[in-house]
Structure formats: structure tokens, C-alpha cells
């Protein structure tokens, strides 16, 4: 998988999804992260990007470290400041000792990671007993190749078509004009079982409907509001 694509499109990501530009972050992801990070004193943000969620944790009083493989993201994170420390690194080999954090968060990151088992095991390793892992994912239903909203004018039906959900797939997707990024589709069970193997036990799951601000800017999705775009899992290590 070409990691240079993340360097190439770092600026695109920052412009489109940070600083209040994206309603799904401002109305849905950031409030969920703030709620479930409450009380954490040391937080690791895996795939921090330009530090959007790392700053949320720091504003709540936590000591925060954000890690990301992209220099383009880390330089911007440092420029935006806000309290966190940042380090360059990969999720499959986190540059931290065992039991270093009492919370970790990964937001829309693991659908881009090939070594999912190693990456989730690393999260489990760096969390203290009783630690929590906040896991945000583009819902696997959305990442199945060939899936999408169908407006069938012949049968006069509208429905969400799901492709080969159980088949793992790695592909480049054009997420905007001339912006290609790598995505890995996996069924939800792959993530759940990887967490269990890493000693991370799910205590909360949410599949929220798209927020109003997103629907206001994506009228074509209004008919599919019962299809979740986001999956949120909270997992905890044994005390």
C-alpha cells in the first residue's frame, strides 16, 4: 500500500475534515470522543493526523501523545499546537513502552491499515490495566466493494446494495476528484476478534445515524439515513 499517498493528500484532508469543515466530526465524532475520554489522564491518539482529537483530549486536561506516519500531518499538528506531543510512527509498531497510557483513540484509521492484528495488539500492549480504547471506523457496510445506494427505476425501489461483505479487500478509492487513498474492507468480526485476542473487551458499541449537518450538505444521502456511516466501539482492558 502506497504510504506516499497520505503525504500527497495531507493538505486535502486538513482542509476537508478539520477546523469545523466536516459536520460528521463536529456533530458526531468529536462529541463522542470527548464523552468517552472524560477522566483519562494519559491518552494516545493513533493516526492522529493534524491532531484534531488529540487537542480535544488535551483540552480536557490529559497528557496526550499523537502518533502518525505522515510528516505532512505532524508538521501541521505542531503548527496548530493545543497541548499534545507528537511522534512519527506506525500503528503496527508503536514507539512506546508497555502500559504507558490509560486511554487510546483511533479515528478513521484502521480501515487504512493492512496489519490490523498487529496494530490492535499494539494498542492493547500500551494500555494500562483498566485502560480504554476508543475505536472509530467508517462502517464496514460502506467499505464493501460494490456497495451503495440503488435507485431502481425499473422496479421502482430504493435500497442499499451490499457487496461481498465477508471478503477482505484492499483497494484504492477516489474519495474526491484526483484524490486516491487506500482502503481495506474487513467484516466487523475481524476487528472484534482482534480486540479480544489483544485483551480488549468491548463495553460499548454505537452505529449513529448521519448527523443533520452532513445531510444538509449531502441531500443525495437523505433517503439512506437508516444506513450508518460510522461505527464506534469502546473497548477496555482487564483491571
FENGI-V791738 format. One record per residue. N is the residue number from 1. OMEGA is omega in degrees with one decimal (none if undefined). Layout:
BEGIN
{{N;OMEGA} {N;OMEGA}}
END
This chain:
BEGIN
{{1;-172.6} {2;180.0} {3;-179.3} {4;179.0} {5;179.5} {6;174.5} {7;-177.5} {8;-172.1} {9;179.0} {10;-179.3} {11;176.7} {12;179.6} {13;-177.9} {14;-178.6} {15;-172.4} {16;-168.8} {17;-177.7} {18;176.9} {19;179.8} {20;-176.0} {21;-173.2} {22;-175.7} {23;-179.9} {24;173.4} {25;-171.6} {26;-175.3} {27;-170.6} {28;-172.5} {29;-177.4} {30;176.3} {31;177.7} {32;179.3} {33;-180.0} {34;180.0} {35;-172.7} {36;172.6} {37;-177.1} {38;178.6} {39;178.6} {40;-178.4} {41;177.1} {42;-171.0} {43;172.1} {44;176.3} {45;-176.2} {46;-174.6} {47;-170.7} {48;-175.5} {49;179.2} {50;169.3} {51;-174.4} {52;-179.5} {53;176.1} {54;178.6} {55;176.4} {56;179.5} {57;-179.3} {58;178.9} {59;178.2} {60;175.3} {61;-178.6} {62;166.8} {63;-168.5} {64;171.7} {65;174.5} {66;179.8} {67;-178.1} {68;178.8} {69;-172.6} {70;175.5} {71;-179.5} {72;176.8} {73;-175.5} {74;178.1} {75;178.5} {76;177.2} {77;177.6} {78;-179.2} {79;-178.8} {80;173.3} {81;177.6} {82;173.2} {83;-178.0} {84;167.2} {85;-177.5} {86;179.5} {87;175.7} {88;-180.0} {89;-179.3} {90;179.9} {91;-177.6} {92;179.0} {93;-176.1} {94;-174.5} {95;-177.5} {96;178.8} {97;177.3} {98;172.5} {99;-175.9} {100;-173.4} {101;174.1} {102;172.7} {103;174.1} {104;177.7} {105;174.1} {106;-173.9} {107;177.9} {108;-175.7} {109;-169.2} {110;173.7} {111;176.1} {112;-174.7} {113;178.2} {114;-175.7} {115;-171.8} {116;-177.8} {117;179.2} {118;-177.8} {119;178.6} {120;175.6} {121;177.8} {122;176.4} {123;178.0} {124;-178.3} {125;-173.5} {126;177.5} {127;175.4} {128;172.2} {129;-176.0} {130;179.8} {131;-176.9} {132;178.2} {133;177.5} {134;-168.9} {135;178.0} {136;-175.3} {137;163.5} {138;-171.4} {139;-178.3} {140;176.4} {141;-178.0} {142;-172.5} {143;179.0} {144;177.5} {145;179.2} {146;178.7} {147;177.3} {148;-179.3} {149;-178.2} {150;174.1} {151;-173.0} {152;-177.4} {153;179.0} {154;179.4} {155;-177.4} {156;-179.9} {157;171.4} {158;-178.4} {159;176.6} {160;179.6} {161;177.7} {162;177.7} {163;-177.4} {164;-170.8} {165;-174.1} {166;-177.9} {167;176.4} {168;-172.3} {169;174.6} {170;-177.4} {171;170.5} {172;179.0} {173;174.5} {174;-174.8} {175;175.1} {176;-177.6} {177;178.4} {178;176.0} {179;-179.7} {180;179.7} {181;-178.8} {182;175.4} {183;174.4} {184;173.7} {185;171.6} {186;171.5} {187;-177.5} {188;-177.5} {189;179.0} {190;179.5} {191;-178.7} {192;-178.8} {193;176.1} {194;177.0} {195;179.5} {196;179.1} {197;179.9} {198;-179.8} {199;179.2} {200;-173.1} {201;-172.7} {202;178.5} {203;180.0} {204;176.7} {205;177.1} {206;175.4} {207;-172.2} {208;173.5} {209;177.5} {210;-176.7} {211;-176.8} {212;-178.3} {213;176.7} {214;-178.1} {215;178.8} {216;-178.8} {217;-178.6} {218;-175.8} {219;-179.4} {220;-178.5} {221;-174.1} {222;-178.8} {223;-177.9} {224;-176.1} {225;176.5} {226;177.0} {227;-177.1} {228;174.7} {229;-174.2} {230;170.4} {231;176.7} {232;174.6} {233;168.4} {234;178.6} {235;-177.6} {236;174.1} {237;178.7} {238;179.2} {239;none}}
END
